[in-house]
Amino acid sequence: MASYKEIFGTNIEVLASDPANPVAGQVWYNSTDNLVKGAALTTAGAWATGGTMNTARYILEGAGTKDATIVFGGLDTLPGAAFTELYDGTSWTEVADLNTGRRSYAGAGTQTAAINAGGYSGSNITNTETWDGTSWTEVTNMNSTRRGFNGTKNSSTSFLVYGGFGPPPYTLTESWNGTSWTEVADLNNARAQQAGTGADNTSALSIGGSQPAPLTADVESWNGSSWTEVNNINTARAEFSGAGTLTSSIVFGGVTPSNTGATEIWNGTSWTEDTDLSTARFEMASSGTGGSSALAAGGATPTSSAATEEWTGAGAPVTYTFTDS
């Protein structure tokens, strides 16, 4: 049998401590631990516990990345919360409130430039507010009064919202250009309480939801001018969350109708089931870049939660210890 040196052209390194950034396939001997170790890449994603929010709530929205998230609104007391919190990858900090407390609305952007639109505040509203990193400002209202809808996630100046209910469930789609709202082509199928992902008002996914019954697994893709049906998610559900783009998205949680922690990854063509949330819950805030990195905050179990979970997708480095057993 060939030796390690014959295969890789070098002897196993002897190190006093594990390397900070080992590459996949690297093997070394840790002389302090007296152990042979190696580096590999994970084949499945994983959820890890993050910092606890200051205010437990659900039916809220979020934006940003896993380590720089903003969440706002939601339900802690009727009719809806105005609280805003920022996450730095470790802990949450309360900052300036929304002008209008609300729940069941759409939100997008980054930790320093965000938007929220519509929702419920004693009744359905069209109010839109933008965040500049310090405070919220009321801007032009949406055209359609509704709640229980969703939208793209990544931009506060190029934002698409779709679906929801008045009741009944809607197919309505509106596009925000940073100044005003314009009605554009409707969804093919009316739905509410779906997940939404997408970079901006030129590319989006509308995922699952209710019509209002039964729950649906249908997914529609937006190309900037029209909606097209694409491959379904594996688990039909509503009141769940998502993050990402047209080519890399993640969805998680929701009701089926029982609470679920199911997580699915979209690669631009199809959905793959991955590791469940640690705690099954619904109506969470979400943020992140997609299948490789995301965050889930708050939600209901069915009681209001302040828990945060952080997602790292497959392909993350991991160190293994070799044994003779």
Protein Blocks (a to p, Z undefined) as FASTA:
>chain_A
ZZfklmnopacdddfbdcfbdcehiacddfklopacdddddfbdcdddddddfbdcehia
ceddfklccdeehjfbdfbdfbdcddehjaccdddddfbdcehiadeddfklccdeehje
hiacfbdcddehjaccdddddfbdcehiacdfkbckbccdeedifbdcdfbdcddehjac
cdddddfbdcehiacedjblmbccdeehifkbccdfbdcddehjaccdddddfbdcehia
ceddfklccdeedjfkbccfbdcddehjaccdddddfbdcehiacedjbjmbccdeehjf
kbccfbdcddddehiacdddddfZZ
